[in-house]
Amino acid sequence: MSLGKHLSKRLADGHVIPVLGFGTSAPPKVTESDVEEATERAISAGYRHIDTAYIYQNEKAIGRALQKKMADGAVTRDDLFCTTKVWSTFLRPELVRTSLEMSLKKLQLSYVDLYLIHFPVALKPGEEMVPKDAQGRVVSEQVDLRATWEAMEACKKAGLARSIGVSNFNCRQLELILNKPGLQYKPVCNQVECHPYLNQSQLLSFCRSKDIVLVAYGALGSDSGKTWVSKDLPVLLQDPVIKAIADKRGRTPAQVALRFQLQRGLVVLAKSFNEQRMRENLQAFDFQLTSEDMQSLEGLNRNWRYFPETSFRDSPNYPYFDEY
């Protein structure tokens, strides 16, 4: 199955984004060659939207996979939608383009389709991804996100990114950008953790009112292999309500969780390096959930985060203190 335009959503700037993407964040135990092979398999299976980030430290592997699939004629560059993100150590405006150019070099691309501010907390620039002081506290710094956004706009104007957006922003932080004097391009999307236990309904309503697409990561719940994931939450795909709907529809719990987001109008990222599950996840397009199913899934909301990023809590820009 190819993710053509009929399975895409139009962004506010006129570009289109495939509504189901392949997420590439992985625990450290996953090797570069694993990521490269998984990305090749994903493209062969039909994924056209590939989501990565500077901090995932896998852009070189993804770049090799993209080049292989373009060289063998499976896809052209125009078929692909590639996202990367500027990490928190590059949020000073003078570093934003530098970060993107580094990512483009690794990805072996001349532009990305979407460039995101990964997280609204700025960290001290340097070699360390998460710089810490002698006491082990994260070293954040104050950067005006509006200035960072102006640097994002410059990347779009330079043709290095077709669309620009944000990730993990709350409503107040989105409004800061939207109300910026001299705004040239508003964020086309906000990529956030979103699943039946954290359905983001208020943030979704706000984003809809501003023509900002909500992109769901963590849509299948937790990956216990990641050190930053909350360990004390139940496994989403073992939830009895999700399992009962899956059994009733003859589907997998993962397909139900993905379909839930698609029917709510979100773009959703599915992360699995297993080829069978990759193909199964694409079958989320092949069925409909009833309004009763959707209501049951909406009822699972507990505002539980698998990815609370608590090490950034001391920053005034930590996004999760706000209700949404």
C-alpha positions in Angstrom: 0.0 0.0 0.0 1.4 3.4 -1.0 0.5 6.4 1.1 -0.8 8.6 -1.7 -2.4 12.0 -1.4 -5.8 10.5 -0.6 -4.2 9.4 2.7 -2.6 12.8 3.4 -3.7 16.0 5.2 -3.2 19.5 3.9 -1.1 21.7 6.1 -1.7 25.4 6.6 1.1 26.4 4.2 -0.3 24.3 1.4 2.0 21.3 1.6 0.5 17.8 2.4 1.6 15.3 5.1 0.9 11.6 5.0 -1.4 10.8 7.9 0.5 7.7 9.0 4.2 8.1 9.6 7.1 5.7 10.5 8.6 6.7 13.8 12.4 6.0 14.2 13.2 6.8 17.8 14.7 3.7 19.4 16.5 2.5 22.6 20.3 2.6 22.6 20.5 -1.2 22.2 19.1 -0.8 18.6 22.1 -0.6 16.2 22.5 1.8 13.3 22.2 -1.1 10.9 18.9 -2.1 12.6 17.5 1.4 12.0 18.8 1.4 8.4 17.2 -2.0 7.6 13.9 -1.1 9.4 13.6 2.2 7.4 14.2 0.3 4.2 11.5 -2.3 5.2 9.1 0.5 6.2 9.5 2.2 2.7 9.0 -1.2 1.0 5.9 -1.8 3.1 4.4 1.5 1.9 5.4 4.2 4.5 6.3 7.5 2.9 6.4 9.7 6.0 9.7 9.1 7.9 10.0 10.9 11.3 13.5 11.4 12.9 15.3 13.9 15.0 18.8 15.1 15.8 18.7 13.6 19.3 17.8 10.1 18.0 21.3 9.9 16.7 20.2 7.8 13.7 20.0 10.3 10.9 23.0 8.8 9.1 21.4 5.3 9.1 18.1 6.8 7.8 19.9 8.8 5.2 21.6 5.6 3.8 18.2 3.8 3.8 16.5 6.7 1.9 19.3 6.8 -0.7 19.1 3.0 -1.2 15.4 3.1 -1.8 15.7 6.1 -4.2 18.6 4.4 -6.0 16.7 1.2 -6.6 13.7 3.1 -7.9 11.3 2.2 -5.1 10.6 5.9 -4.4 11.6 9.3 -5.6 12.4 12.2 -3.3 9.0 13.7 -4.1 7.3 10.5 -2.8 8.9 10.9 0.6 8.0 13.2 3.5 10.9 13.5 5.9 10.8 15.2 9.3 13.6 16.1 11.6 13.9 18.3 14.7 16.2 20.9 16.2 17.3 19.7 19.6 17.3 21.9 22.8 21.0 22.6 22.7 20.5 24.4 19.4 17.6 26.7 20.3 19.7 29.9 20.3 18.6 31.5 17.0 22.1 31.5 15.5 22.3 27.7 15.9 19.0 26.7 14.4 20.2 26.6 10.8 23.5 25.0 11.8 21.5 22.1 13.4 19.4 21.7 10.3 22.4 21.7 8.0 24.0 19.0 10.1 20.9 16.9 9.9 20.6 17.4 6.1 24.2 16.2 5.7 23.5 13.0 7.7 20.2 12.4 5.9 21.9 13.1 2.5 19.0 15.4 1.6 19.0 19.0 0.3 15.8 19.8 2.3 13.4 18.2 4.8 9.7 18.3 4.4 9.1 19.3 8.0 11.5 20.8 10.6 10.3 21.0 14.2 11.4 22.6 17.5 11.7 19.3 19.4 11.1 20.6 22.9 10.4 24.1 24.3 13.2 24.0 26.9 16.6 25.4 25.8 19.7 23.6 27.0 23.3 24.9 27.2 24.9 24.4 23.8 27.8 22.0 23.5 28.7 18.4 22.7 26.4 16.8 25.3 22.8 16.2 24.3 21.6 16.8 27.9 24.3 18.9 29.7 24.3 18.5 33.5 26.1 20.3 36.3 28.2 18.7 39.1 25.0 17.8 41.0 23.5 16.0 38.0 21.0 18.7 37.3 20.1 19.5 33.7 21.7 22.8 32.6 19.0 24.8 30.9 19.1 28.4 29.7 16.7 31.1 28.8 16.1 31.5 25.0 13.2 33.5 23.6 11.2 30.9 21.6 10.0 33.7 19.3 13.6 34.4 18.3 14.1 30.6 17.7 11.0 30.7 15.6 12.3 33.5 13.4 15.4 31.3 12.8 13.0 28.5 11.8 11.2 30.8 9.4 14.6 31.7 7.8 15.2 28.0 7.2 11.9 27.7 5.4 12.7 30.9 3.3 16.1 29.4 2.4 14.4 26.3 1.1 16.0 24.0 3.6 12.7 23.0 5.1 9.4 23.0 3.2 7.3 23.3 6.4 8.1 24.2 10.0 6.4 23.4 13.2 6.8 22.5 16.9 6.7 19.5 19.2 5.8 19.2 22.9 4.4 22.8 23.0 1.5 23.6 25.3 -1.3 26.0 24.3 0.4 29.0 26.0 3.7 28.4 24.1 1.8 28.0 20.8 0.1 31.3 21.4 3.5 32.9 22.1 4.5 32.0 18.6 1.1 32.8 17.0 1.0 36.2 18.6 4.6 37.1 17.7 4.9 40.5 16.0 6.0 40.1 12.4 5.0 36.4 12.2 5.7 35.2 8.7 4.8 31.5 9.0 2.8 29.9 11.8 3.6 26.4 13.0 1.9 23.9 10.7 1.8 21.2 13.4 2.4 20.4 17.0 3.8 16.9 17.5 2.9 15.6 21.0 2.4 12.4 23.0 -1.1 11.3 22.3 -3.0 8.0 22.9 -6.2 6.8 24.6 -4.7 7.3 28.1 -3.6 10.9 27.1 -6.0 12.0 24.3 -5.1 15.7 24.3 -8.7 16.7 23.5 -8.3 20.3 24.8 -5.0 20.8 22.9 -6.6 19.2 19.8 -9.5 21.6 19.9 -7.1 24.6 20.3 -4.9 23.4 17.4 -7.9 22.8 15.2 -9.1 26.4 15.8 -5.7 27.7 14.6 -5.4 25.3 11.6 -2.5 23.5 13.3 -2.3 19.8 12.8 -1.8 17.6 15.8 0.8 14.8 15.2 0.6 11.9 17.7 3.7 10.2 18.9 3.6 7.4 21.5 0.3 6.4 19.9 0.9 2.8 20.8 1.9 3.6 24.4 5.2 2.8 26.0 8.5 1.1 25.0 9.9 -0.2 28.2 13.4 -0.4 26.5 13.7 3.4 26.7 15.2 4.7 29.9 13.1 7.9 29.8 9.7 6.1 29.7 7.5 6.0 32.8 7.7 2.4 34.2 4.7 2.6 36.5 1.9 2.9 33.9 -0.1 0.0 32.5 0.7 -1.2 29.0 -1.7 0.6 26.7 -2.1 -2.3 24.1 -3.1 -4.6 27.0 -6.0 -2.4 28.0 -9.1 -4.6 28.2 -11.3 -2.0 26.4 -8.8 -1.7 23.5 -8.5 -5.5 23.4 -12.2 -6.0 23.4 -12.7 -3.6 20.5 -9.8 -5.3 18.6 -11.4 -8.7 19.1 -14.8 -7.5 18.0 -13.4 -5.9 14.8 -10.9 -8.8 14.1 -8.0 -6.3 14.4 -4.9 -5.9 16.6 -4.9 -3.6 19.6 -2.3 -1.5 17.7 -4.5 -1.1 14.7 -7.3 0.1 17.0 -5.1 2.6 18.7 -3.9 4.0 15.4 -7.4 4.0 13.9 -8.6 6.0 16.9 -6.2 8.8 16.1 -6.9 8.7 12.3 -10.7 9.1 12.9 -10.0 12.0 15.2 -8.2 13.8 12.3 -4.7 13.5 13.7 -1.5 12.5 11.9 -0.1 9.5 13.7 3.4 8.0 14.0 3.7 4.2 14.4 7.0 2.9 15.6 7.8 -0.8 15.0 10.9 -2.3 13.5 9.1 -5.6 13.1 8.1 -6.1 9.4 4.9 -7.9 10.1 3.7 -5.3 12.6 4.8 -2.5 10.1 2.4 -4.0 7.6 -0.3 -4.6 10.1 -0.1 -1.0 11.2 -0.7 0.2 7.6 -4.0 -1.8 7.7 -5.4 0.8 10.1 -6.8 2.3 6.9 -8.8 -0.8 6.1 -11.6 -0.5 8.7 -13.8 2.0 10.7 -14.4 2.3 14.4 -18.1 2.9 15.3 -19.1 6.0 17.3 -19.6 3.6 20.3 -16.0 2.4 19.8 -14.7 5.9 19.7 -16.7 6.9 22.8 -15.3 3.9 24.7 -11.7 4.8 23.7 -12.2 8.5 24.5 -13.4 7.3 28.0 -9.9 5.8 28.7 -8.3 9.2 29.0 -6.4 9.5 32.3 -3.9 12.2 31.4 -1.1 9.7 31.8 2.2 10.5 30.2 4.7 7.7 29.2 7.2 10.5 28.3 7.1 13.1 31.1 10.6 14.4 30.5 10.9 15.1 34.3 14.6 16.1 34.1 13.5 19.4 32.5 11.0 20.3 35.2 13.2 23.0 36.7 12.9 25.1 33.5 10.2 27.8 33.4 9.5 26.6 29.8 8.7 23.0 30.9 5.5 22.5 29.0 3.6 19.9 31.1 2.7 22.0 34.2 0.0 23.6 32.2 -3.3 21.8 31.8 -2.8 21.7 28.0 
